[in-house]
Amino acid sequence: MRKYLIAAGILVLISFLMIPAVFAEKQYIYDDANIFTDNERTDLEQRAAEYSEENEIDILILTKDSSDERDIKPYLQDFYDEQAPGYDGEHGDTVILGLDFSGGPGDRDLYVAGFYEGEKYIDDSRGEQIVEQIIPDLSANDYYDAGLLYFDKVDQYMGVSPLVNPDGFLLQTWFHLLVAVIIGAAIVGSMIFNMGGRVTTNASTYLDANNSRVKSKSDRYLRKSVTKTKIQKNSGGGRGGGGGGMTRGGHSHSGARGKF
């Protein structure tokens, strides 16, 4: 009996030693370009973990420097194939922001990609919206603020149906307030109108149809001219081409890219 107790104790001890390895803390910030301070990286890791848990999707930030010559898109794709799978070995729902610091200011690439549920809710169009909104902070070297905004936008978009534009006016607070004001004004106006007597006269009340007629009519052109307006072409901006694709491991994803 004593031998069985000793064996059971050893098994329990082994299981406790294995728990940290099995339930290792997931990593969300892969800062190979070293653009974040230690405090910023710690805070971003915590926020990424919270947003990821709330939305049941991994929300990652990936940065690279000039030591790797791959473009940010294949770099991010290979990262997802090789490192992004969960600890159970399966590739899961993921959204990744990739930042490439190989070039100089204004010529650095960024890429936002969504995999599985990430591809559904952060499609090419929504990815472009995220890119447009974080470029100003990235161009100003406010990388931490850009990371926070990225998390906020992904969190917002994950809560809105893919069929709806999450940044459209229908979902804006100012539009809801405007509708409420219009409805309130209509109700008050209707109440005030109904407080007075009803008007029973109209335009035909004092019109004698038998003795009233138009004596003559004529059409006269005062001016006739044609003008031409030149259509200005879009000169471009921070947002670049985009579109998702397929990783070498066979994983479909959405995608949007830009420069900062």
C-alpha positions, -999 to +999 in steps of 0.1 A: +000+000+000+028+023+008+044+018-026+011+027-043+009+059-023+045+068-032+038+061-069+006+082-068+025+111-051+052+110-078+025+111-106+008+141-089+041+159-086+049+152-123+015+165-134+020+198-114+054+202-131+038+197-165+010+222-161+031+254-168+043+238-201+008+228-212-009+260-203+020+283-212+010+319-216+003+328-252+024+355-269+006+382-289+034+408-295+063+397-317+085+428-317+115+416-338+121+453-348+123+463-311+100+494-316+083+491-282+097+498-248+095+470-222+066+488-205+048+493-238+053+457-248+040+444-215+009+466-216+002+457-252+005+420-244-020+424-216-045+443-237-041+419-266-048+390-243-080+407-230-093+416-264-084+381-278-103+364-249-133+386-253-136+381-290-124+345-290-098+353-316-060+358-315-051+395-321-014+398-328+012+425-337+042+414-357+072+437-365+103+429-386+135+448-394+159+448-423+176+415-413+148+397-432+145+407-468+110+392-474+081+415-481+058+420-452+029+400-468+048+367-473+067+373-440+033+375-422+019+345-441+050+323-433+047+334-396+011+323-395+020+289-410+049+283-388+043+301-354+008+314-351-010+280-344-024+276-309-009+254-284-031+226-295-013+227-329-043+240-348-044+271-369-072+293-354-091+325-358-065+352-360-060+389-370-024+401-374-009+436-379+025+433-396+049+463-396+080+463-417+108+486-407+132+477-435+127+510-453+130+547-442+101+569-431+073+571-457+085+539-473+077+514-446+051+488-452+022+476-430-002+448-436-033+437-418-045+401-424-074+381-410-076+343-409-108+322-406-132+342-384-107+371-387-111+369-425-148+371-421-150+401-398-118+418-408-122+415-445-102+435-472-125+465-468-123+467-430-086+460-431-082+490-454-102+511-428-078+500-400-048+508-422-060+543-429-067+550-393-034+538-378-011+553-405-011+588-389+002+575-355+027+552-373+040+581-394+044+601-363+064+573-347+037+568-321+038+530-324+023+523-290-008+545-298-011+528-332-012+494-315-039+505-291-060+519-319-055+487-339-068+467-309-098+490-305-108+488-341-105+451-343-126+448-311-152+472-326-154+454-360-157+419-344-189+431-328-205+443-360-221+420-387-198+417-418-228+429-439-226+464-422-200+491-425-188+495-389-177+531-396-208+541-415-230+569-403-258+545-393-237+533-363-224+567-353-235+583-320-241+617-336-265+601-361-285+584-333-287+618-315-298+635-347-326+610-352-337+614-316-339+652-320-358+650-353-383+625-338-387+647-307-392+678-327-418+661-349-438+650-319-437+684-302-446+701-335-475+678-341-488+685-306-485+723-311-503+721-345-532+702-331-537+727-303-550+753-327-581+753-349-581+735-382-576+756-413-605+750-438-595+774-466-571+766-494-559+781-527-592+774-545-616+788-519-618+823-534-611+813-570-639+818-596-630+790-621-656+802-647-642+837-650-605+831-644-582+820-672-547+825-685-547+851-713-514+841-729-482+822-723-448+822-739-414+805-733-383+826-736-346+815-732-326+841-713-293+823-716-279+792-733-244+780-726-224+748-719-195+746-694-169+719-690-154+708-656-122+689-655-123+658-633-093+657-609-075+623-606-067+609-572-030+615-565-028+586-540-021+584-503-008+563-475-030+533-483-016+509-509-029+479-528-043+451-508-063+419-510-057+387-492-045+354-506-033+320-496-004+311-475+021+284-486+004+262-459-029+266-477-046+291-453-069+317-469-069+352-455-080+387-461-055+415-464-049+453-467-016+471-469-002+506-468+029+527-462+040+549-433 
